Amino acid sequence: MGIKHDILAALSYFDLFEYPLTQAEIFQNLPRAYSYQEMSEGLAQLTGENWVYKFDELYSLQNDYARISRRLQANSQARVLLKKAEKIAGFLSAFPFVRGVAVSGSLSKNFADKDSDIDFFIITVANRLWIARTFMHLFKKLTFITRQQDLFCMNYFIDEEQLLIRENNIYTATEVVTLLPYRGVEVFERFFAANKWSRAYLPNHSLRISYVKPAAAPLIKNLFEFFLNNAAGRAIDYLLMRYTNYRWMKKTRKEKRNKKSIVLALDAGRHYAKPAPQGFHDLFLASYEKKIASLFHRYEGRVKSNY
């Protein structure tokens, strides 16, 4: 395995999303460390061999300009949503016990279409995650009245007690390094320090915290935190975790599905709450492994046939 295999692996990951990459993005998403010159030379060879196709500044495994056009349109739409996301992140950071807010999902990778949500990654005070989450999801119920619920998808929560992301694989590493923090500079510095393992999967990717603002601290937030910063607050947080888990287990047993037809399931504990990995996460990893195994087999077969 060498630079060409790793370029193909990087392109394969995003090819599953039908998303071509720039040369700089390919370099960022290589699974092993190389110089930029090594990557450029390997990419030029793959392009010359028709394993990779170049359209202007974008590279794809598919000889299909429609994917290029789709990406350019998606980037344009993402710029619109990211402006909204910055304002919404400031608003969400004003909720009690919230210390950090970042954009995650496809939007953090500069992709959006007419059906895109704004997914948020939330960091809370230790042992107050479930209070914060409950306040935020009660507010989200109000957004259904104005049909703005897709702008407030708070779907991944962790607290300061457990900043380390437990699942270590290429999918979670990509999600970590592409986070776009908007509020909570100090807590995201600690978050990225706790998740340096991601560099084992993406050693060329830089973590982005340079433009993060402090979390909002309005008077009402401070009052809520003052009255719940005690044993009673800790007990309430625990009870909210138990109640939320109970409700989600009922949804899962009834096989209720989201708009992507994935069964609703919550993976939750005292210090985290997120979609269960047997949904998109596991399905995607299986598809990715199958895709690169097939691609490498075909590539190595052609190389041998040329000797």
Order of alpha helices (4+ residues) and beta strands (2+ residues): alpha-beta-alpha-alpha-beta-beta-alpha-beta-beta-alpha-beta-alpha-beta-alpha-alpha-alpha-beta-beta-alpha
